[in-house]
Amino acid sequence: MPGPQAFSKARTIPSLRWWIGLLLFASTVINYIDRQTLSLLAPYLKVEYHWTNTDYANIAIAFRVAYSIGQTAFGRLMDRIGTRRGLTLTVIWYSIVSMLTSLANGFYSFATFRFLLGAGESANWPAATKAVSEWFPKRERALATALFDSGSSIGGAVAPFIVLWIYFRWGWRPAFMTTGTLGFLWLIVWRRLYYPPETHHRVSPAELEMIVADKRESVASQQGTACPRWRDLLKLPQTWGTIIAKAFTDPVFFFITEWFPIYLVAKGIELRSGLIAVWIPFIAADLGSFAAGGISGYLIKRGWPLGAARKALIIFGGIGMTMLIPTILTTNLYLIAFLFAVATFCYASFTTMANVLPSDLYHSESVASVSGLSGTGAGIGTIVAFKLIGYFSDARQASGTHSFDPVVILAGLVPFAGMILVLLLVRNTAATDQGLVRRI
């Protein structure tokens, strides 16, 4: 594969950073299609393999355990070997595992393949966050983060139409095989297009100067400081605020992505007729990501301090996610879809800010590491949540359409608590004056 010098005589690509952003978006779409395959097929696989909700929870937890460990491990790896090489290796990994899942034949084999898939997929967010910090100035980072993060919503929205279409015609094994091939197609473009801006010969001089000027400002404020170690990062309240921002919100979205088909069936809704409820919340989340990124950037242009522009959207998200709670009062498909859509729109506002915080607060050498730590926090929170979901939904099965009520109530309240903690922890401190974190 040719290096960046091979493009030295090639024409520049206008707004190359946004093409990079679209490539990160595509990676996230594929990432989510791969992981959604099992959750969409779960109602049918539960019948075929006689799984309880607790069994399914344990399979989902196998993914989350590896995902949680991998976020921190691969986050550090991305900071060491670089985004281009690191994401190449992990996409190859999880694409192969996704295809191999078609060979599963029971609880333990599914759990093993999900564990391996979680390890590979965990690198996407630290890598994309690091790429954003390399290619985008701070005023555009929220929108760029919203762009790649919206891939999770788009992936979740389109997955039912791909996966269920294949399932109803050829069965579940071809569904895993087909979705696993998408990553290899993406890699062809990734390997040709992605390099750091300083060595990329298709970036225009004006765009490169804009990117480098923003980095110069960062380097000037960092001079005289050492790159923090993990234990040094964990001493900072800003790090814990970043971790909580993900740990108190992502489990709610993962409940929707991995349990929603089962939840709808428990509500007495047949899955074929409930496809509208499956994809509408994901579209709402997509809109919420772009709205949050655009509004935050607009507020910065209007003179708002960076921290205030981010926290305004966090407050909106934390309050809005409480709209999940009224869903316990209805079995109406369209009302459920609407309330979940409002909640996921607000979730996207919160999580977009959570995803951009590492690049706002930390210097380039620590961005992926902190992003990985926050992803691990989200993974641990999701593991706990899934154990509770499996237990409560099985224990309350006799209550019919209300079997998920305690889960949904907690899903509405926990992000609100997370919002309060983030507002308290993400602030300028003595570490800011020492240059360990950026001023916000």
CORRA-V379125 format. One line per field, one symbol per residue. phi: phi as a letter, one per 40 degrees, with the letter a starting at -180 (. if undefined). psi: psi as a letter, one per 30 degrees, with the letter a starting at -180 (. if undefined). burial: + if it has 24 or more other C-alpha atoms within 12 Angstrom, else -. Layout:
phi: ???
psi: ???
burial: ???
//
This chain:
phi: .ccccccdbcccbdfdccccdcccdcccdcdccdccdccccddccdccbfccccdcdccccdccccccccdcccdcccccbgcccccdcccddccccdccccccaidccccccccccccccccdcdccccccccbbcccbccccccccccdcccdcccddccccccccbbhccccccccccccccccdcdccbcadccbccbccdccccccccccdccccccdgbccccdccccccccccccccdcccbddccccccbbddccccccgbcccccdcccccdccccccccccccccccccccchccdcccccdcccdcccccccccccccabcdcccccccccccdcdcccccccccddcccbcdcbccccccccccdcccccdccccccccccccbdccgcbcbdcccccccccccccdcccccccacbcccccgcbccb
psi: kkafffgfglkljkheefeeeeeeeeeeeeeeeeffeeeefeeeeeeeghkleeeeeeeeeeeeeeeeeeeeefeeeefefleeeeeeeeeeefeeeeeffffkgaeeeeeeeeeeeeeefffeeeeeeeeefefkleffeeeeeeeefffeeeeeefeeeeeeeeefeflfefeeeefffeeeeeeeeeffeklkefgjggkleeeeeeeeeeeeeeeeffkgllkkleeeeffkeeeeeeeeeeffeeeeeeeeeffeeeeeeffgkkeefgeefefeeeeeeeeeeeeeeeeeeeeeefgkleeeeefeeeeeeeeffffeefffglgkeeeeeeeeeeeeeeeeeefeeeffeefeflleffeeeeeeeeeeeeeeeeeeeeeeeeeeeeegefgbfgfgeeeeeeffeeeeeeeeeeeeejlkaefeffgellk.
burial: ---------------+++++++++++++++++++++++++++++++-----++++++++++++++++++++++++++++--+++++++++++++++++++++-+--+--+++++++++++++++++++++++++++++++++++++++++++++++++++++++--+----+++++++++++++-++--++++++++--++++---++-+++-++--+---+-----+----+--++++++++++++++++++++++++++++++++-+-+--++++++++++++++++++++++++-++-----+++++++++++++++++++++++--+-+--+++++++++++++++++++++++++++++++++++++++++++++++++++++++++++------+++++++++++++++++++++++-++++--+---++++++
//
